Amino acid sequence: MASWWNPRTDTPHADTTTLICMPSAGNGDLQFDRWPATVGPWCVVRTPTMGGPGGEAVATASAGPAPPAPAGLPERAAELVADLMRRGIERFALFGHESAALLGYQVAVELNRRGAPAPLRLFVSGCPAPHYLRRYAGAAHTEPTDDELTERVLATTMAMGGNPMPWVVATGVRALRAELATLRAYRIPRPTPLRCPLTAIRWLDQDIAPEALAGWSAYGDTELVQLHGSRLSYATEPADLLRVISERATADDRRRSAEG
């Protein structure tokens, strides 16, 4: 089975507590470049930037091609969990923004299904709760044009300090198109309560209704955090987010140490 991790990028190790950051499609390879190597007591690692169904992964100039992505979010989660278990990785938290938040949720669900240790914490950012997704998307089910997706990729690339070369933009558009297909196909029969605490982050300048984020409370021990910023602030101005993660990481580690 192919590994999720590119050998040129960070890879989680069994003897290290890690924060696994899952990039969201269409936001490029620079999403976590402004993050430090550690947040609180946790080491930061990131999965490759994945495309969507049909096996299209986003190639990056720095890390080379990522491995093929399985068809949907549950399948991707199963592949990631299988790789973590093969490596003996048990002490990790998860962070995902937008569609990657749903992938993080599915990873936690898959760990539950396998009876594997739960994540230390799940951080979901800028994403409605799964059972709100179709209701919240509304007009977003209308297929955007390539020009609209190109405009979004260009704006994102520039905001993150990337070089909007034609192949970068074209790859981002394909990734966004694949991501939309994945989200249209995504269904959950009912909220699955998780065995880990969950922190849901709402960015005040992002167009997501408070109740859509509050819907994560149906998934277990959930805290809701509001931060100033837009949909890209997690990558371009992450200081407040990193402070929240660091505080939770330190508190969680202290609590586990006290519990023995």
C-alpha positions as CSV (number, residue, x, y, z in Angstrom):
1,M,0.0,0.0,0.0
2,A,1.4,3.4,-0.9
3,S,2.1,5.8,1.9
4,W,0.2,9.1,2.3
5,W,3.4,10.9,3.1
6,N,5.9,12.2,0.6
7,P,9.5,11.3,1.6
8,R,10.6,14.9,1.1
9,T,8.1,16.3,3.6
10,D,7.6,15.7,7.3
11,T,6.3,12.3,8.3
12,P,4.7,11.5,11.7
13,H,6.7,9.1,14.0
14,A,5.4,6.8,16.6
15,D,7.6,8.4,19.3
16,T,6.4,11.9,18.7
17,T,3.1,13.6,19.5
18,T,2.0,15.3,16.2
19,L,-0.5,17.7,14.9
20,I,-1.5,16.3,11.5
21,C,-2.6,19.2,9.2
22,M,-4.7,18.2,6.2
23,P,-4.6,20.8,3.4
24,S,-7.8,21.7,1.7
25,A,-8.1,21.3,-2.1
26,G,-7.5,24.3,-4.2
27,N,-5.6,26.3,-1.6
28,G,-2.2,25.3,-2.8
29,D,1.0,23.9,-1.2
30,L,1.7,26.9,0.9
31,Q,-1.1,26.5,3.4
32,F,1.0,25.7,6.4
33,D,4.3,27.4,5.4
34,R,3.6,30.2,7.9
35,W,3.1,27.7,10.7
36,P,6.0,26.9,13.0
37,A,7.5,23.4,13.3
38,T,5.8,22.9,16.7
39,V,2.6,24.2,18.2
40,G,2.7,24.0,22.0
41,P,4.0,20.5,22.7
42,W,2.9,19.1,19.3
43,C,5.1,18.7,16.2
44,V,3.4,19.9,13.0
45,V,3.2,17.5,10.0
46,R,1.0,17.8,7.0
47,T,-0.4,15.4,4.5
48,P,0.1,16.0,0.8
49,T,-2.4,18.4,-0.9
50,M,-4.9,16.0,-2.3
51,G,-7.1,16.5,-5.4
52,G,-10.4,14.6,-5.3
53,P,-12.2,11.6,-6.7
54,G,-10.7,9.9,-9.7
55,G,-7.2,9.7,-8.3
56,E,-6.1,13.2,-9.3
57,A,-3.6,14.5,-6.7
58,V,-2.2,18.0,-6.8
59,A,1.5,18.1,-7.8
60,T,3.7,20.6,-5.9
61,A,6.8,22.2,-7.1
62,S,8.6,21.6,-3.8
63,A,7.5,18.1,-2.9
64,G,6.7,16.4,-6.2
65,P,3.6,14.5,-7.0
66,A,1.4,13.3,-4.1
67,P,0.0,9.8,-4.2
68,P,-3.4,9.1,-5.8
69,A,-6.4,10.0,-3.8
70,P,-9.2,7.4,-3.3
71,A,-12.7,8.4,-4.5
72,G,-14.4,10.0,-1.5
73,L,-13.8,11.3,2.0
74,P,-14.5,8.0,3.8
75,E,-12.2,6.2,1.5
76,R,-9.4,8.8,1.9
77,A,-9.9,8.6,5.7
78,A,-9.6,4.8,5.6
79,E,-6.3,5.1,3.6
80,L,-4.9,7.6,6.0
81,V,-5.9,5.6,9.1
82,A,-4.4,2.4,7.6
83,D,-1.1,4.2,7.0
84,L,-1.0,5.7,10.6
85,M,-1.8,2.2,12.1
86,R,0.9,0.6,9.9
87,R,3.4,3.2,11.2
88,G,2.2,2.7,14.8
89,I,1.1,6.3,15.2
90,E,-1.2,6.7,18.1
91,R,-0.5,10.1,19.7
92,F,-1.8,12.8,17.2
93,A,-4.3,15.6,16.9
94,L,-5.9,16.6,13.6
95,F,-6.5,20.0,11.9
96,G,-8.5,20.5,8.8
97,H,-9.9,23.7,7.2
98,E,-13.1,23.7,4.9
99,S,-13.3,20.3,3.2
100,A,-10.2,19.0,5.0
101,A,-12.2,19.4,8.3
102,L,-14.7,16.9,7.0
103,L,-11.7,14.6,6.2
104,G,-10.5,15.0,9.8
105,Y,-14.0,14.0,11.1
106,Q,-14.0,11.0,8.8
107,V,-10.5,10.0,10.1
108,A,-11.9,10.1,13.7
109,V,-15.0,8.1,12.6
110,E,-12.7,5.5,11.0
111,L,-10.6,5.2,14.1
112,N,-13.8,4.6,16.1
113,R,-14.9,1.9,13.6
114,R,-11.6,0.1,13.9
115,G,-11.4,0.4,17.7
116,A,-8.1,2.2,17.4
117,P,-7.0,5.0,19.8
118,A,-8.9,8.2,19.2
119,P,-7.1,11.4,18.2
120,L,-6.0,13.7,21.0
121,R,-8.2,16.4,19.6
122,L,-9.9,17.3,16.3
123,F,-9.7,21.0,15.1
124,V,-12.2,21.9,12.4
125,S,-11.9,25.3,10.8
126,G,-14.3,27.2,8.5
127,C,-16.6,24.3,7.8
128,P,-20.2,23.6,8.6
129,A,-21.0,20.5,10.6
130,P,-21.4,17.5,8.2
131,H,-25.2,17.3,8.6
132,Y,-25.5,21.0,7.8
133,L,-23.5,20.7,4.6
134,R,-26.2,20.2,2.0
135,R,-28.6,22.6,3.7
136,Y,-25.9,25.2,4.0
137,A,-24.4,24.9,0.5
138,G,-27.7,25.9,-1.1
139,A,-26.8,27.6,-4.4
140,A,-23.3,26.3,-4.2
141,H,-24.6,23.1,-5.8
142,T,-24.8,25.1,-9.0
143,E,-21.7,24.1,-10.9
144,P,-19.2,27.1,-11.1
145,T,-17.6,28.0,-14.3
146,D,-13.9,27.5,-15.0
147,D,-13.5,31.3,-15.0
148,E,-15.0,31.5,-11.5
149,L,-12.7,28.7,-10.2
150,T,-9.7,30.3,-11.9
151,E,-10.4,33.6,-10.2
152,R,-10.6,31.9,-6.8
153,V,-7.3,30.0,-7.3
154,L,-5.6,33.1,-8.5
155,A,-6.8,35.1,-5.4
156,T,-5.8,32.3,-3.1
157,T,-2.3,31.8,-4.7
158,M,-1.5,35.5,-4.5
159,A,-2.8,35.8,-0.9
160,M,-0.5,33.0,0.2
161,G,2.5,34.4,-1.6
162,G,2.6,31.8,-4.3
163,N,3.5,32.2,-8.0
164,P,0.4,31.9,-10.1
165,M,2.0,30.1,-13.0
166,P,-0.4,28.6,-15.5
167,W,0.2,25.0,-14.4
168,V,-0.3,26.0,-10.8
169,V,-3.7,27.7,-11.6
170,A,-4.8,24.8,-13.8
171,T,-4.0,22.3,-11.1
172,G,-5.8,24.3,-8.5
173,V,-8.9,24.5,-10.7
174,R,-8.9,20.8,-11.3
175,A,-8.5,20.2,-7.5
176,L,-11.5,22.5,-6.7
177,R,-13.6,20.9,-9.4
178,A,-12.8,17.4,-7.9
179,E,-13.5,18.7,-4.4
180,L,-16.9,20.0,-5.3
181,A,-17.8,16.5,-6.8
182,T,-16.6,14.9,-3.5
183,L,-18.7,17.2,-1.4
184,R,-21.8,16.6,-3.5
185,A,-21.4,12.9,-3.0
186,Y,-20.7,13.2,0.7
187,R,-23.5,11.9,3.0
188,I,-23.7,10.9,6.6
189,P,-26.8,9.1,7.9
190,R,-26.5,10.8,11.3
191,P,-23.9,12.5,13.5
192,T,-21.4,10.0,14.9
193,P,-20.2,11.1,18.4
194,L,-16.5,11.0,18.6
195,R,-14.2,9.8,21.4
196,C,-12.0,12.9,21.3
197,P,-12.6,16.5,22.2
198,L,-13.4,18.8,19.2
199,T,-12.7,22.5,18.7
200,A,-14.7,24.2,15.9
201,I,-13.3,27.5,14.6
202,R,-15.5,30.1,12.9
203,W,-13.8,33.0,11.1
204,L,-15.9,36.1,11.5
205,D,-15.3,37.4,8.0
206,Q,-16.1,34.1,6.4
207,D,-19.7,33.6,5.2
208,I,-20.7,30.7,7.4
209,A,-23.7,31.1,9.7
210,P,-23.0,30.6,13.5
211,E,-25.6,27.7,13.7
212,A,-23.8,25.8,10.9
213,L,-20.6,25.8,13.0
214,A,-22.5,25.2,16.2
215,G,-23.8,22.0,14.6
216,W,-20.5,20.4,15.5
217,S,-21.8,20.1,19.0
218,A,-23.8,17.1,17.9
219,Y,-20.5,15.2,17.5
220,G,-19.4,15.1,21.1
221,D,-17.3,17.2,23.5
222,T,-17.2,20.4,21.4
223,E,-16.1,23.9,22.1
224,L,-16.9,26.7,19.6
225,V,-14.2,29.4,19.0
226,Q,-14.7,32.6,17.0
227,L,-11.7,34.3,15.5
228,H,-11.3,37.5,13.5
229,G,-10.3,36.8,9.9
230,S,-11.4,35.5,6.6
231,R,-11.4,32.0,5.0
232,L,-7.6,32.2,4.3
233,S,-6.5,33.6,7.7
234,Y,-5.7,30.1,8.9
235,A,-2.8,30.2,6.4
236,T,-2.0,33.8,5.9
237,E,-2.4,35.2,9.4
238,P,-2.4,32.1,11.7
239,A,-1.2,33.7,15.0
240,D,-4.6,33.7,16.8
241,L,-5.4,30.2,15.6
242,L,-2.0,28.9,16.6
243,R,-2.5,30.4,20.1
244,V,-5.8,28.5,20.4
245,I,-4.3,25.2,19.3
246,S,-1.2,25.7,21.6
247,E,-3.4,26.4,24.6
248,R,-5.6,23.3,23.9
249,A,-2.5,21.1,23.3
250,T,-0.8,22.2,26.5
251,A,-4.0,21.8,28.6
252,D,-4.8,18.4,27.0
253,D,-1.2,17.1,27.7
254,R,-1.4,18.3,31.3
255,R,-4.7,16.6,31.9
256,R,-3.5,13.3,30.5
257,S,-0.3,13.5,32.6
258,A,-2.5,14.2,35.7
259,E,-4.7,11.2,34.9
260,G,-1.6,9.0,34.8
